[in-house]
Amino acid sequence: MQYLLQYLVLIPICGFLISLFIPRSNENRLADVAFYSVLLQLVSTCVVLIIWLFISHDAATFDKTALVLPTGQDEFNLNFLFDKASAVFLIVGGILSALIILYSRPYLHREENYKRFFCIILFFYSGYVLTILSGNLETWFIGWEFLGISSFLLISYYKERYLPVKNAYKVFSIYRLADIGIILAIWAVHSLLKSPGTFTLLNNPEYISYHLENNHAELIFISLMFLLAACAKSAQLPFSSWLPRAMEGPTSSSAIFYGSLSVHMGVFLLLRTFGVWQHLWSIRVLIVLIGISTTLVASGIAKVQSSAKSQIAYSSIAQIGLMFVEIGLGFDNLVLFHFAGNAFFRTYQLLISPSIVSHAIRRLSYSHKQSARSFESFLPQKLRYSLYVLYLKECNLDLLLYKYLWWPMKFLGNKINFIKVKYQISLFGVSLLAGWYLLNDALSNPNQNYNQIIAVVFAAFGIMAVLKAFTCRKSATSAWFLVIMNNCYMVLALACNKHFYLTELIIYLSGVFIAGISGYVCLKILAAKEGKFTLGRFWGYSVAHPTLEIVFLLSCLGLMAFPISPTFVGEDLLFAHIGRDQFVLAFLVSMSFILGGLSIIRIYARIFLGQDSKTTASLAARYY
């Protein structure tokens, strides 16, 4: 049975690859490939479930070595795990995805981006299945990245409009915050617990009990990182405001992503890592408090929303908050039942949301009843009005994130604007020469003492470069070059920190330079065709240059260490060079990767998405 798990992952991936070669004009074949790929995967899941029920109720695992790392001692493994949680999430996901595809077939008929929609749906479903079946943290992170980029692409489905593109970038930025939690959790599990990061081992009571006595603080840190990722992915406080913004895509994508499947990934992450923090009562209490607070706040906001989709979004957030409470209390079976019910109900609500006005009029006309007194009616009048205004402003959740997260980063990035491009290149050249000397010395003397202070200095240079790229408005090529600089600084920092294998350097930088050069060429070709452009607005060049957009998007994914590039494996190798007591260096390196990804997607969105620059229609007044 274990060997069947890999085929559950391959089915939707094959469907996605097939759909890429179908002409965009052949709508029926595109929809058929998407539907039958999901249906075949669903039937296969049911077969595996029946076999699993008859053979054993224990978790079934499949481990396959994908790459032997240059150290000769470590391996990059694709590990799959099937248990009751996997079965529930896969069956619910398969049924809902098949229904959404059937719904979308006539709903998106003659849409210009019809093929793009179904390709992204299959890409999303591949990432979803990979995430649900993942048996270790590395495999989980691959599926997690699939979900993140497919969310961005589906929210920006109407890429000629300003608001969908802007909200897609907002959602992607929150997803990158979740990536910080996953990256630091993977580093901590590998370096602090000396564990391969398999969920089977992390849920082993004897293993966790042993480390609970010797590494109590480390387990709390790992649990907090998992909780950060879960809260950001499932729109729990203080990240709740992104979910209504994600409803800018087609109704069918909103239903499958943010009503049923993707938004529950935080819940699934807590279920998978339950064994890590089940004996840490402080973490369990924190999870319950976050769930209760989110439920109370989201329920109040949902009551005052004028948009049906926003009301459904906040109602779903409130239900997921209750799931957090159930997980904190240890009711895992109840969580699975709650997930299935909420997923089906929210999907139904979102699919009928376009006609909800007519439903409401019909209900009021034929079966109007006096509404019962609500809980709010018992509150004092001033308190009711105050709560109404607060909930109408969505508790200023967006403002809190901007004030305490994004604005400080932009402030720091603007403060280093005094570093001109020529000075950046000079500084980078001097740093590269110094780093090359230190790297050669390290390769020739494996037993030497490494300077951790120099490593932190190089990492700080990388943060400065990526902050500058994050706030750059004048030149897209300068921002692109700054992101490449950041990757080089990270390599130098970690090479000076610990013994570095030359093969590791090649694996990481090969992906960086290939993607960097191809992206730079795309920018130069676009500049030659369209003239000078900046990052101060959205240009919408995807309309005139669709092929160039696809090539540049692939370059962006490669440079941000997406799992289509050797840089993804190299990223795991780099973190292996950070010691268990080097929290500052680990934080700087993870922040550089996250901000680098945001800067790259920002460049792509500003240049290729938004309203066509040649259009005669008026452009949006707000460009920042």
Disulfide bonds with the S-S distance in Angstrom:
none
